[in-house]
């Protein structure tokens, strides 16, 4: 393994026991397929860059792991293994709870090669930016809940401003304290699963 990032060693060592072999296997496979890969930590998760651009990332949660391709929306998905509601959702191989949940090494390697080719060709991912006049205002109750739940906070911080705004407004617009508490609880649960607020309606 060329130039490993010690922070990723620490991330894996601190992950749940079920997650360690999954993360270790994915890491080795990425390096085997792309020897020129550069490791780093972004938004609290291990990321793997190629040609100075993000290529893929992995993360561990309490009960599952996630593996994500930065330019998944531009990939062909020939083997139909992307299990998210859409190709930009966190976790393109679904919830990984065991090595058996992963596609074969060949399939994963093929997907990594396709991600590499996108970077080789200099193809950029178009990211929609929220209008400058729409400022994000996070309700105090959500801020407090995110501080208490680092797992949900990491996902929230990695989201686009528009997705953060969806959660913030949903909670802020609650008419009663009971409704606000219910929405807050649901928000934390969905964030821990890597979901945006409107994930059910995304095709």
CNS distance restraints for C-alpha pairs under 8 A (distance, minus, plus):
assign (resid   1 and name CA) (resid  28 and name CA) 7.36 0.50 0.50
assign (resid   1 and name CA) (resid  31 and name CA) 6.29 0.50 0.50
assign (resid   1 and name CA) (resid  32 and name CA) 7.91 0.50 0.50
assign (resid   1 and name CA) (resid  35 and name CA) 7.70 0.50 0.50
assign (resid   2 and name CA) (resid  31 and name CA) 7.60 0.50 0.50
assign (resid   2 and name CA) (resid  35 and name CA) 6.95 0.50 0.50
assign (resid   2 and name CA) (resid  36 and name CA) 7.77 0.50 0.50
assign (resid   3 and name CA) (resid  38 and name CA) 7.44 0.50 0.50
assign (resid   3 and name CA) (resid  39 and name CA) 7.71 0.50 0.50
assign (resid   4 and name CA) (resid   8 and name CA) 7.81 0.50 0.50
assign (resid   4 and name CA) (resid  38 and name CA) 7.95 0.50 0.50
assign (resid   4 and name CA) (resid  39 and name CA) 6.39 0.50 0.50
assign (resid   5 and name CA) (resid   9 and name CA) 6.92 0.50 0.50
assign (resid   5 and name CA) (resid  39 and name CA) 5.69 0.50 0.50
assign (resid   5 and name CA) (resid  40 and name CA) 6.28 0.50 0.50
assign (resid   6 and name CA) (resid  10 and name CA) 6.34 0.50 0.50
assign (resid   7 and name CA) (resid  11 and name CA) 6.14 0.50 0.50
assign (resid   7 and name CA) (resid  40 and name CA) 7.70 0.50 0.50
assign (resid   7 and name CA) (resid  41 and name CA) 7.15 0.50 0.50
assign (resid   8 and name CA) (resid  12 and name CA) 6.14 0.50 0.50
assign (resid   8 and name CA) (resid  39 and name CA) 7.89 0.50 0.50
assign (resid   8 and name CA) (resid  40 and name CA) 7.43 0.50 0.50
assign (resid   8 and name CA) (resid  41 and name CA) 7.18 0.50 0.50
assign (resid   8 and name CA) (resid  46 and name CA) 5.97 0.50 0.50
assign (resid   9 and name CA) (resid  13 and name CA) 6.21 0.50 0.50
assign (resid  10 and name CA) (resid  14 and name CA) 6.18 0.50 0.50
assign (resid  11 and name CA) (resid  15 and name CA) 6.33 0.50 0.50
assign (resid  11 and name CA) (resid  46 and name CA) 7.70 0.50 0.50
assign (resid  12 and name CA) (resid  19 and name CA) 7.78 0.50 0.50
assign (resid  12 and name CA) (resid  20 and name CA) 5.72 0.50 0.50
assign (resid  12 and name CA) (resid  23 and name CA) 6.72 0.50 0.50
assign (resid  12 and name CA) (resid  24 and name CA) 7.40 0.50 0.50
assign (resid  13 and name CA) (resid  20 and name CA) 6.97 0.50 0.50
assign (resid  15 and name CA) (resid  19 and name CA) 6.13 0.50 0.50
assign (resid  15 and name CA) (resid  20 and name CA) 6.25 0.50 0.50
assign (resid  15 and name CA) (resid  60 and name CA) 6.48 0.50 0.50
assign (resid  15 and name CA) (resid  61 and name CA) 7.82 0.50 0.50
assign (resid  16 and name CA) (resid  20 and name CA) 6.59 0.50 0.50
assign (resid  16 and name CA) (resid  60 and name CA) 7.73 0.50 0.50
assign (resid  16 and name CA) (resid  61 and name CA) 7.91 0.50 0.50
assign (resid  16 and name CA) (resid  62 and name CA) 6.92 0.50 0.50
assign (resid  17 and name CA) (resid  21 and name CA) 7.84 0.50 0.50
assign (resid  18 and name CA) (resid  22 and name CA) 7.44 0.50 0.50
assign (resid  18 and name CA) (resid  97 and name CA) 7.01 0.50 0.50
assign (resid  18 and name CA) (resid  98 and name CA) 6.88 0.50 0.50
assign (resid  19 and name CA) (resid  23 and name CA) 6.11 0.50 0.50
assign (resid  19 and name CA) (resid  60 and name CA) 6.34 0.50 0.50
assign (resid  19 and name CA) (resid  64 and name CA) 7.10 0.50 0.50
assign (resid  19 and name CA) (resid  65 and name CA) 6.45 0.50 0.50
assign (resid  19 and name CA) (resid  97 and name CA) 7.20 0.50 0.50
assign (resid  19 and name CA) (resid  98 and name CA) 7.58 0.50 0.50
assign (resid  20 and name CA) (resid  24 and name CA) 5.98 0.50 0.50
assign (resid  21 and name CA) (resid  25 and name CA) 5.90 0.50 0.50
assign (resid  21 and name CA) (resid  99 and name CA) 7.40 0.50 0.50
assign (resid  22 and name CA) (resid  26 and name CA) 6.24 0.50 0.50
assign (resid  22 and name CA) (resid  65 and name CA) 7.66 0.50 0.50
assign (resid  22 and name CA) (resid  98 and name CA) 6.74 0.50 0.50
assign (resid  22 and name CA) (resid  99 and name CA) 5.64 0.50 0.50
assign (resid  23 and name CA) (resid  27 and name CA) 6.05 0.50 0.50
assign (resid  23 and name CA) (resid  58 and name CA) 7.21 0.50 0.50
assign (resid  23 and name CA) (resid  59 and name CA) 7.83 0.50 0.50
assign (resid  23 and name CA) (resid  60 and name CA) 7.85 0.50 0.50
assign (resid  23 and name CA) (resid  65 and name CA) 7.86 0.50 0.50
assign (resid  24 and name CA) (resid  28 and name CA) 6.24 0.50 0.50
assign (resid  25 and name CA) (resid  29 and name CA) 6.15 0.50 0.50
assign (resid  26 and name CA) (resid  30 and name CA) 6.12 0.50 0.50
assign (resid  27 and name CA) (resid  31 and name CA) 6.41 0.50 0.50
assign (resid  28 and name CA) (resid  32 and name CA) 6.07 0.50 0.50
assign (resid  29 and name CA) (resid  33 and name CA) 6.08 0.50 0.50
assign (resid  29 and name CA) (resid 105 and name CA) 7.42 0.50 0.50
assign (resid  29 and name CA) (resid 109 and name CA) 7.13 0.50 0.50
assign (resid  30 and name CA) (resid  34 and name CA) 5.81 0.50 0.50
assign (resid  30 and name CA) (resid  35 and name CA) 7.84 0.50 0.50
assign (resid  30 and name CA) (resid  37 and name CA) 7.69 0.50 0.50
assign (resid  30 and name CA) (resid 109 and name CA) 7.39 0.50 0.50
assign (resid  30 and name CA) (resid 112 and name CA) 7.16 0.50 0.50
assign (resid  31 and name CA) (resid  35 and name CA) 4.95 0.50 0.50
assign (resid  31 and name CA) (resid  36 and name CA) 7.57 0.50 0.50
assign (resid  31 and name CA) (resid  37 and name CA) 6.42 0.50 0.50
assign (resid  33 and name CA) (resid 109 and name CA) 6.02 0.50 0.50
assign (resid  33 and name CA) (resid 112 and name CA) 7.09 0.50 0.50
assign (resid  33 and name CA) (resid 113 and name CA) 7.12 0.50 0.50
assign (resid  34 and name CA) (resid 112 and name CA) 7.75 0.50 0.50
assign (resid  34 and name CA) (resid 113 and name CA) 7.62 0.50 0.50
assign (resid  34 and name CA) (resid 116 and name CA) 7.80 0.50 0.50
assign (resid  36 and name CA) (resid  50 and name CA) 6.77 0.50 0.50
assign (resid  37 and name CA) (resid  48 and name CA) 6.20 0.50 0.50
assign (resid  37 and name CA) (resid  49 and name CA) 5.69 0.50 0.50
assign (resid  37 and name CA) (resid  50 and name CA) 5.03 0.50 0.50
assign (resid  37 and name CA) (resid  51 and name CA) 7.89 0.50 0.50
assign (resid  38 and name CA) (resid  48 and name CA) 5.59 0.50 0.50
assign (resid  38 and name CA) (resid  49 and name CA) 5.02 0.50 0.50
assign (resid  38 and name CA) (resid  50 and name CA) 6.23 0.50 0.50
assign (resid  39 and name CA) (resid  46 and name CA) 7.18 0.50 0.50
assign (resid  39 and name CA) (resid  47 and name CA) 5.95 0.50 0.50
assign (resid  39 and name CA) (resid  48 and name CA) 4.79 0.50 0.50
assign (resid  39 and name CA) (resid  49 and name CA) 6.39 0.50 0.50
assign (resid  40 and name CA) (resid  46 and name CA) 5.96 0.50 0.50
assign (resid  40 and name CA) (resid  47 and name CA) 5.31 0.50 0.50
assign (resid  40 and name CA) (resid  48 and name CA) 6.40 0.50 0.50
assign (resid  40 and name CA) (resid  49 and name CA) 7.67 0.50 0.50
assign (resid  41 and name CA) (resid  45 and name CA) 5.40 0.50 0.50
assign (resid  41 and name CA) (resid  46 and name CA) 4.68 0.50 0.50
assign (resid  41 and name CA) (resid  47 and name CA) 5.59 0.50 0.50
assign (resid  42 and name CA) (resid  46 and name CA) 6.57 0.50 0.50
assign (resid  42 and name CA) (resid  47 and name CA) 6.34 0.50 0.50
assign (resid  43 and name CA) (resid 154 and name CA) 6.46 0.50 0.50
assign (resid  43 and name CA) (resid 157 and name CA) 7.09 0.50 0.50
assign (resid  43 and name CA) (resid 158 and name CA) 5.98 0.50 0.50
assign (resid  44 and name CA) (resid 154 and name CA) 6.47 0.50 0.50
assign (resid  45 and name CA) (resid  57 and name CA) 7.07 0.50 0.50
assign (resid  45 and name CA) (resid  58 and name CA) 6.54 0.50 0.50
assign (resid  45 and name CA) (resid  59 and name CA) 5.63 0.50 0.50
assign (resid  46 and name CA) (resid  57 and name CA) 5.70 0.50 0.50
assign (resid  46 and name CA) (resid  58 and name CA) 5.74 0.50 0.50
assign (resid  46 and name CA) (resid  59 and name CA) 6.71 0.50 0.50
assign (resid  47 and name CA) (resid  54 and name CA) 7.23 0.50 0.50
assign (resid  47 and name CA) (resid  55 and name CA) 7.68 0.50 0.50
assign (resid  47 and name CA) (resid  56 and name CA) 6.00 0.50 0.50
assign (resid  47 and name CA) (resid  57 and name CA) 4.22 0.50 0.50
assign (resid  47 and name CA) (resid  58 and name CA) 6.66 0.50 0.50
assign (resid  48 and name CA) (resid  54 and name CA) 6.33 0.50 0.50
assign (resid  48 and name CA) (resid  55 and name CA) 5.80 0.50 0.50
assign (resid  48 and name CA) (resid  56 and name CA) 5.37 0.50 0.50
assign (resid  48 and name CA) (resid  57 and name CA) 5.86 0.50 0.50
assign (resid  49 and name CA) (resid  53 and name CA) 5.26 0.50 0.50
assign (resid  49 and name CA) (resid  54 and name CA) 4.30 0.50 0.50
assign (resid  49 and name CA) (resid  55 and name CA) 5.02 0.50 0.50
assign (resid  49 and name CA) (resid  56 and name CA) 6.97 0.50 0.50
assign (resid  50 and name CA) (resid  54 and name CA) 6.34 0.50 0.50
assign (resid  50 and name CA) (resid  55 and name CA) 6.04 0.50 0.50
assign (resid  50 and name CA) (resid 116 and name CA) 6.85 0.50 0.50
assign (resid  50 and name CA) (resid 119 and name CA) 6.90 0.50 0.50
assign (resid  51 and name CA) (resid 119 and name CA) 6.44 0.50 0.50
assign (resid  51 and name CA) (resid 120 and name CA) 7.06 0.50 0.50
assign (resid  53 and name CA) (resid 119 and name CA) 6.79 0.50 0.50
assign (resid  54 and name CA) (resid  70 and name CA) 6.21 0.50 0.50
assign (resid  55 and name CA) (resid  69 and name CA) 6.01 0.50 0.50
assign (resid  55 and name CA) (resid  70 and name CA) 5.35 0.50 0.50
assign (resid  55 and name CA) (resid  71 and name CA) 7.07 0.50 0.50
assign (resid  55 and name CA) (resid 115 and name CA) 6.20 0.50 0.50
assign (resid  55 and name CA) (resid 116 and name CA) 7.01 0.50 0.50
assign (resid  55 and name CA) (resid 119 and name CA) 7.62 0.50 0.50
assign (resid  56 and name CA) (resid  67 and name CA) 7.39 0.50 0.50
assign (resid  56 and name CA) (resid  68 and name CA) 5.44 0.50 0.50
assign (resid  56 and name CA) (resid  69 and name CA) 4.24 0.50 0.50
assign (resid  56 and name CA) (resid  70 and name CA) 5.34 0.50 0.50
assign (resid  57 and name CA) (resid  67 and name CA) 5.84 0.50 0.50
assign (resid  57 and name CA) (resid  68 and name CA) 5.19 0.50 0.50
assign (resid  57 and name CA) (resid  69 and name CA) 6.53 0.50 0.50
assign (resid  57 and name CA) (resid  70 and name CA) 7.57 0.50 0.50
assign (resid  58 and name CA) (resid  65 and name CA) 7.29 0.50 0.50
assign (resid  58 and name CA) (resid  66 and name CA) 5.54 0.50 0.50
assign (resid  58 and name CA) (resid  67 and name CA) 4.39 0.50 0.50
assign (resid  58 and name CA) (resid  68 and name CA) 6.15 0.50 0.50
assign (resid  59 and name CA) (resid  65 and name CA) 5.59 0.50 0.50
assign (resid  59 and name CA) (resid  66 and name CA) 5.22 0.50 0.50
assign (resid  59 and name CA) (resid  67 and name CA) 6.61 0.50 0.50
assign (resid  60 and name CA) (resid  64 and name CA) 6.14 0.50 0.50
assign (resid  60 and name CA) (resid  65 and name CA) 4.27 0.50 0.50
assign (resid  60 and name CA) (resid  66 and name CA) 6.39 0.50 0.50
assign (resid  61 and name CA) (resid  65 and name CA) 5.81 0.50 0.50
assign (resid  61 and name CA) (resid 151 and name CA) 6.82 0.50 0.50
assign (resid  61 and name CA) (resid 192 and name CA) 7.34 0.50 0.50
assign (resid  63 and name CA) (resid  97 and name CA) 6.68 0.50 0.50
assign (resid  64 and name CA) (resid  95 and name CA) 5.54 0.50 0.50
assign (resid  64 and name CA) (resid  96 and name CA) 5.21 0.50 0.50
assign (resid  64 and name CA) (resid  97 and name CA) 4.70 0.50 0.50
assign (resid  65 and name CA) (resid  91 and name CA) 7.92 0.50 0.50
assign (resid  65 and name CA) (resid  95 and name CA) 5.99 0.50 0.50
assign (resid  65 and name CA) (resid  96 and name CA) 4.85 0.50 0.50
assign (resid  65 and name CA) (resid  97 and name CA) 6.28 0.50 0.50
assign (resid  66 and name CA) (resid  90 and name CA) 6.97 0.50 0.50
assign (resid  66 and name CA) (resid  91 and name CA) 4.43 0.50 0.50
assign (resid  66 and name CA) (resid  92 and name CA) 7.33 0.50 0.50
assign (resid  66 and name CA) (resid  93 and name CA) 7.02 0.50 0.50
assign (resid  66 and name CA) (resid  94 and name CA) 6.78 0.50 0.50
assign (resid  66 and name CA) (resid  95 and name CA) 6.01 0.50 0.50
assign (resid  66 and name CA) (resid  96 and name CA) 6.12 0.50 0.50
assign (resid  67 and name CA) (resid  90 and name CA) 7.53 0.50 0.50
assign (resid  67 and name CA) (resid  91 and name CA) 4.89 0.50 0.50
assign (resid  67 and name CA) (resid  92 and name CA) 6.06 0.50 0.50
assign (resid  67 and name CA) (resid  93 and name CA) 6.31 0.50 0.50
assign (resid  68 and name CA) (resid  72 and name CA) 7.72 0.50 0.50
assign (resid  68 and name CA) (resid  90 and name CA) 6.07 0.50 0.50
assign (resid  68 and name CA) (resid  91 and name CA) 5.03 0.50 0.50
assign (resid  68 and name CA) (resid  92 and name CA) 5.35 0.50 0.50
assign (resid  68 and name CA) (resid  93 and name CA) 7.64 0.50 0.50
assign (resid  69 and name CA) (resid  92 and name CA) 7.11 0.50 0.50
assign (resid  69 and name CA) (resid 115 and name CA) 7.33 0.50 0.50
assign (resid  70 and name CA) (resid  88 and name CA) 7.88 0.50 0.50
assign (resid  71 and name CA) (resid  75 and name CA) 6.72 0.50 0.50
assign (resid  71 and name CA) (resid  88 and name CA) 7.94 0.50 0.50
assign (resid  71 and name CA) (resid 115 and name CA) 6.93 0.50 0.50
assign (resid  71 and name CA) (resid 118 and name CA) 7.95 0.50 0.50
assign (resid  71 and name CA) (resid 125 and name CA) 6.16 0.50 0.50
assign (resid  72 and name CA) (resid  87 and name CA) 5.50 0.50 0.50
assign (resid  72 and name CA) (resid  88 and name CA) 6.36 0.50 0.50
assign (resid  72 and name CA) (resid  92 and name CA) 7.91 0.50 0.50
assign (resid  72 and name CA) (resid 115 and name CA) 7.86 0.50 0.50
assign (resid  73 and name CA) (resid  87 and name CA) 5.00 0.50 0.50
assign (resid  73 and name CA) (resid  88 and name CA) 5.97 0.50 0.50
assign (resid  74 and name CA) (resid 125 and name CA) 7.69 0.50 0.50
assign (resid  75 and name CA) (resid 114 and name CA) 7.12 0.50 0.50
assign (resid  75 and name CA) (resid 115 and name CA) 7.28 0.50 0.50
assign (resid  77 and name CA) (resid  81 and name CA) 6.77 0.50 0.50
assign (resid  77 and name CA) (resid  82 and name CA) 6.80 0.50 0.50
assign (resid  77 and name CA) (resid 111 and name CA) 7.72 0.50 0.50
assign (resid  79 and name CA) (resid 107 and name CA) 7.47 0.50 0.50
assign (resid  81 and name CA) (resid  92 and name CA) 7.55 0.50 0.50
assign (resid  81 and name CA) (resid  93 and name CA) 6.23 0.50 0.50
assign (resid  81 and name CA) (resid 103 and name CA) 7.42 0.50 0.50
assign (resid  82 and name CA) (resid  87 and name CA) 6.91 0.50 0.50
assign (resid  82 and name CA) (resid  92 and name CA) 4.70 0.50 0.50
assign (resid  82 and name CA) (resid  93 and name CA) 5.30 0.50 0.50
assign (resid  82 and name CA) (resid  94 and name CA) 7.19 0.50 0.50
assign (resid  83 and name CA) (resid  91 and name CA) 7.79 0.50 0.50
assign (resid  83 and name CA) (resid  92 and name CA) 5.64 0.50 0.50
assign (resid  83 and name CA) (resid  93 and name CA) 5.47 0.50 0.50
assign (resid  83 and name CA) (resid  94 and name CA) 5.04 0.50 0.50
assign (resid  84 and name CA) (resid  88 and name CA) 7.94 0.50 0.50
assign (resid  84 and name CA) (resid  89 and name CA) 5.81 0.50 0.50
assign (resid  84 and name CA) (resid  90 and name CA) 7.25 0.50 0.50
assign (resid  84 and name CA) (resid  91 and name CA) 6.51 0.50 0.50
assign (resid  84 and name CA) (resid  92 and name CA) 5.49 0.50 0.50
assign (resid  84 and name CA) (resid  93 and name CA) 7.25 0.50 0.50
assign (resid  84 and name CA) (resid  94 and name CA) 6.04 0.50 0.50
assign (resid  85 and name CA) (resid  89 and name CA) 6.77 0.50 0.50
assign (resid  85 and name CA) (resid 199 and name CA) 6.87 0.50 0.50
assign (resid  85 and name CA) (resid 200 and name CA) 7.66 0.50 0.50
assign (resid  85 and name CA) (resid 202 and name CA) 6.17 0.50 0.50
assign (resid  85 and name CA) (resid 203 and name CA) 5.96 0.50 0.50
assign (resid  86 and name CA) (resid 202 and name CA) 6.55 0.50 0.50
assign (resid  86 and name CA) (resid 203 and name CA) 5.83 0.50 0.50
assign (resid  87 and name CA) (resid  92 and name CA) 6.76 0.50 0.50
assign (resid  89 and name CA) (resid 194 and name CA) 7.45 0.50 0.50
assign (resid  89 and name CA) (resid 195 and name CA) 7.11 0.50 0.50
assign (resid  90 and name CA) (resid 194 and name CA) 5.49 0.50 0.50
assign (resid  90 and name CA) (resid 195 and name CA) 7.15 0.50 0.50
assign (resid  91 and name CA) (resid  95 and name CA) 6.80 0.50 0.50
assign (resid  91 and name CA) (resid 194 and name CA) 7.55 0.50 0.50
assign (resid  93 and name CA) (resid 102 and name CA) 6.99 0.50 0.50
assign (resid  93 and name CA) (resid 103 and name CA) 7.86 0.50 0.50
assign (resid  95 and name CA) (resid 101 and name CA) 7.96 0.50 0.50
assign (resid  96 and name CA) (resid 101 and name CA) 5.51 0.50 0.50
assign (resid  96 and name CA) (resid 102 and name CA) 6.75 0.50 0.50
assign (resid  97 and name CA) (resid 101 and name CA) 6.60 0.50 0.50
assign (resid  98 and name CA) (resid 102 and name CA) 7.54 0.50 0.50
assign (resid 103 and name CA) (resid 107 and name CA) 6.17 0.50 0.50
assign (resid 103 and name CA) (resid 108 and name CA) 6.36 0.50 0.50
assign (resid 104 and name CA) (resid 108 and name CA) 6.34 0.50 0.50
assign (resid 105 and name CA) (resid 109 and name CA) 5.91 0.50 0.50
assign (resid 106 and name CA) (resid 110 and name CA) 6.06 0.50 0.50
assign (resid 107 and name CA) (resid 111 and name CA) 6.31 0.50 0.50
assign (resid 108 and name CA) (resid 112 and name CA) 6.23 0.50 0.50
assign (resid 109 and name CA) (resid 113 and name CA) 6.15 0.50 0.50
assign (resid 110 and name CA) (resid 114 and name CA) 6.30 0.50 0.50
assign (resid 111 and name CA) (resid 115 and name CA) 6.24 0.50 0.50
assign (resid 112 and name CA) (resid 116 and name CA) 6.11 0.50 0.50
assign (resid 113 and name CA) (resid 117 and name CA) 6.20 0.50 0.50
assign (resid 114 and name CA) (resid 118 and name CA) 6.46 0.50 0.50
assign (resid 115 and name CA) (resid 119 and name CA) 6.66 0.50 0.50
assign (resid 116 and name CA) (resid 120 and name CA) 6.09 0.50 0.50
assign (resid 117 and name CA) (resid 121 and name CA) 6.07 0.50 0.50
assign (resid 118 and name CA) (resid 122 and name CA) 6.25 0.50 0.50
assign (resid 118 and name CA) (resid 123 and name CA) 5.42 0.50 0.50
assign (resid 119 and name CA) (resid 123 and name CA) 6.08 0.50 0.50
assign (resid 119 and name CA) (resid 124 and name CA) 7.86 0.50 0.50
assign (resid 129 and name CA) (resid 161 and name CA) 7.90 0.50 0.50
assign (resid 130 and name CA) (resid 134 and name CA) 6.97 0.50 0.50
assign (resid 130 and name CA) (resid 161 and name CA) 6.38 0.50 0.50
assign (resid 130 and name CA) (resid 162 and name CA) 6.10 0.50 0.50
assign (resid 136 and name CA) (resid 161 and name CA) 6.88 0.50 0.50
assign (resid 136 and name CA) (resid 164 and name CA) 7.56 0.50 0.50
assign (resid 136 and name CA) (resid 165 and name CA) 5.96 0.50 0.50
assign (resid 137 and name CA) (resid 165 and name CA) 7.43 0.50 0.50
assign (resid 137 and name CA) (resid 168 and name CA) 6.96 0.50 0.50
assign (resid 138 and name CA) (resid 142 and name CA) 6.63 0.50 0.50
assign (resid 138 and name CA) (resid 143 and name CA) 6.58 0.50 0.50
assign (resid 138 and name CA) (resid 165 and name CA) 7.69 0.50 0.50
assign (resid 138 and name CA) (resid 168 and name CA) 5.33 0.50 0.50
assign (resid 139 and name CA) (resid 143 and name CA) 6.40 0.50 0.50
assign (resid 139 and name CA) (resid 168 and name CA) 6.23 0.50 0.50
assign (resid 139 and name CA) (resid 171 and name CA) 7.44 0.50 0.50
assign (resid 139 and name CA) (resid 172 and name CA) 6.26 0.50 0.50
assign (resid 140 and name CA) (resid 144 and name CA) 6.20 0.50 0.50
assign (resid 141 and name CA) (resid 145 and name CA) 6.20 0.50 0.50
assign (resid 141 and name CA) (resid 184 and name CA) 7.82 0.50 0.50
assign (resid 142 and name CA) (resid 146 and name CA) 6.09 0.50 0.50
assign (resid 142 and name CA) (resid 168 and name CA) 7.46 0.50 0.50
assign (resid 142 and name CA) (resid 171 and name CA) 7.91 0.50 0.50
assign (resid 142 and name CA) (resid 184 and name CA) 6.73 0.50 0.50
assign (resid 143 and name CA) (resid 147 and name CA) 6.28 0.50 0.50
assign (resid 144 and name CA) (resid 148 and name CA) 6.43 0.50 0.50
assign (resid 145 and name CA) (resid 149 and name CA) 6.25 0.50 0.50
assign (resid 145 and name CA) (resid 184 and name CA) 7.92 0.50 0.50
assign (resid 145 and name CA) (resid 188 and name CA) 7.63 0.50 0.50
assign (resid 146 and name CA) (resid 150 and name CA) 6.37 0.50 0.50
assign (resid 146 and name CA) (resid 152 and name CA) 6.17 0.50 0.50
assign (resid 146 and name CA) (resid 153 and name CA) 4.87 0.50 0.50
assign (resid 146 and name CA) (resid 188 and name CA) 7.66 0.50 0.50
assign (resid 147 and name CA) (resid 153 and name CA) 6.85 0.50 0.50
assign (resid 149 and name CA) (resid 153 and name CA) 6.24 0.50 0.50
assign (resid 149 and name CA) (resid 188 and name CA) 7.91 0.50 0.50
assign (resid 150 and name CA) (resid 154 and name CA) 6.12 0.50 0.50
assign (resid 151 and name CA) (resid 155 and name CA) 6.77 0.50 0.50
assign (resid 151 and name CA) (resid 191 and name CA) 7.99 0.50 0.50
assign (resid 151 and name CA) (resid 192 and name CA) 6.04 0.50 0.50
assign (resid 152 and name CA) (resid 156 and name CA) 6.15 0.50 0.50
assign (resid 152 and name CA) (resid 188 and name CA) 5.91 0.50 0.50
assign (resid 152 and name CA) (resid 189 and name CA) 7.80 0.50 0.50
assign (resid 152 and name CA) (resid 191 and name CA) 4.99 0.50 0.50
assign (resid 152 and name CA) (resid 192 and name CA) 4.83 0.50 0.50
assign (resid 153 and name CA) (resid 157 and name CA) 6.00 0.50 0.50
assign (resid 153 and name CA) (resid 191 and name CA) 7.84 0.50 0.50
assign (resid 154 and name CA) (resid 158 and name CA) 6.30 0.50 0.50
assign (resid 155 and name CA) (resid 159 and name CA) 6.48 0.50 0.50
assign (resid 155 and name CA) (resid 191 and name CA) 6.02 0.50 0.50
assign (resid 155 and name CA) (resid 192 and name CA) 7.12 0.50 0.50
assign (resid 155 and name CA) (resid 194 and name CA) 6.16 0.50 0.50
assign (resid 156 and name CA) (resid 164 and name CA) 6.60 0.50 0.50
assign (resid 156 and name CA) (resid 191 and name CA) 6.57 0.50 0.50
assign (resid 159 and name CA) (resid 163 and name CA) 6.10 0.50 0.50
assign (resid 159 and name CA) (resid 164 and name CA) 6.33 0.50 0.50
assign (resid 160 and name CA) (resid 164 and name CA) 6.36 0.50 0.50
assign (resid 161 and name CA) (resid 165 and name CA) 6.01 0.50 0.50
assign (resid 162 and name CA) (resid 166 and name CA) 6.32 0.50 0.50
assign (resid 163 and name CA) (resid 167 and name CA) 6.74 0.50 0.50
assign (resid 163 and name CA) (resid 196 and name CA) 6.18 0.50 0.50
assign (resid 163 and name CA) (resid 197 and name CA) 7.00 0.50 0.50
assign (resid 164 and name CA) (resid 168 and name CA) 6.21 0.50 0.50
assign (resid 165 and name CA) (resid 169 and name CA) 5.90 0.50 0.50
assign (resid 166 and name CA) (resid 170 and name CA) 6.08 0.50 0.50
assign (resid 166 and name CA) (resid 197 and name CA) 6.31 0.50 0.50
assign (resid 167 and name CA) (resid 171 and name CA) 6.34 0.50 0.50
assign (resid 167 and name CA) (resid 187 and name CA) 6.92 0.50 0.50
assign (resid 167 and name CA) (resid 197 and name CA) 5.91 0.50 0.50
assign (resid 168 and name CA) (resid 172 and name CA) 6.06 0.50 0.50
assign (resid 169 and name CA) (resid 173 and name CA) 5.82 0.50 0.50
assign (resid 170 and name CA) (resid 174 and name CA) 6.78 0.50 0.50
assign (resid 170 and name CA) (resid 183 and name CA) 7.47 0.50 0.50
assign (resid 171 and name CA) (resid 180 and name CA) 5.56 0.50 0.50
assign (resid 171 and name CA) (resid 183 and name CA) 5.93 0.50 0.50
assign (resid 171 and name CA) (resid 184 and name CA) 6.37 0.50 0.50
assign (resid 172 and name CA) (resid 180 and name CA) 7.38 0.50 0.50
assign (resid 174 and name CA) (resid 179 and name CA) 5.75 0.50 0.50
assign (resid 174 and name CA) (resid 180 and name CA) 5.09 0.50 0.50
assign (resid 174 and name CA) (resid 183 and name CA) 7.98 0.50 0.50
assign (resid 175 and name CA) (resid 179 and name CA) 6.80 0.50 0.50
assign (resid 175 and name CA) (resid 180 and name CA) 7.37 0.50 0.50
assign (resid 176 and name CA) (resid 180 and name CA) 6.21 0.50 0.50
assign (resid 177 and name CA) (resid 181 and name CA) 6.06 0.50 0.50
assign (resid 178 and name CA) (resid 182 and name CA) 6.19 0.50 0.50
assign (resid 179 and name CA) (resid 183 and name CA) 6.12 0.50 0.50
assign (resid 180 and name CA) (resid 184 and name CA) 6.01 0.50 0.50
assign (resid 181 and name CA) (resid 185 and name CA) 6.19 0.50 0.50
assign (resid 182 and name CA) (resid 186 and name CA) 6.30 0.50 0.50
assign (resid 183 and name CA) (resid 187 and name CA) 6.00 0.50 0.50
assign (resid 184 and name CA) (resid 188 and name CA) 6.39 0.50 0.50
assign (resid 185 and name CA) (resid 189 and name CA) 6.37 0.50 0.50
assign (resid 186 and name CA) (resid 190 and name CA) 6.16 0.50 0.50
assign (resid 187 and name CA) (resid 191 and name CA) 6.05 0.50 0.50
assign (resid 187 and name CA) (resid 197 and name CA) 7.34 0.50 0.50
assign (resid 188 and name CA) (resid 192 and name CA) 6.16 0.50 0.50
assign (resid 189 and name CA) (resid 193 and name CA) 6.55 0.50 0.50
assign (resid 190 and name CA) (resid 194 and name CA) 6.32 0.50 0.50
assign (resid 190 and name CA) (resid 195 and name CA) 5.17 0.50 0.50
assign (resid 190 and name CA) (resid 196 and name CA) 7.14 0.50 0.50
assign (resid 190 and name CA) (resid 197 and name CA) 7.43 0.50 0.50
assign (resid 191 and name CA) (resid 195 and name CA) 5.41 0.50 0.50
assign (resid 191 and name CA) (resid 196 and name CA) 7.05 0.50 0.50
assign (resid 195 and name CA) (resid 199 and name CA) 6.00 0.50 0.50
assign (resid 198 and name CA) (resid 202 and name CA) 6.72 0.50 0.50
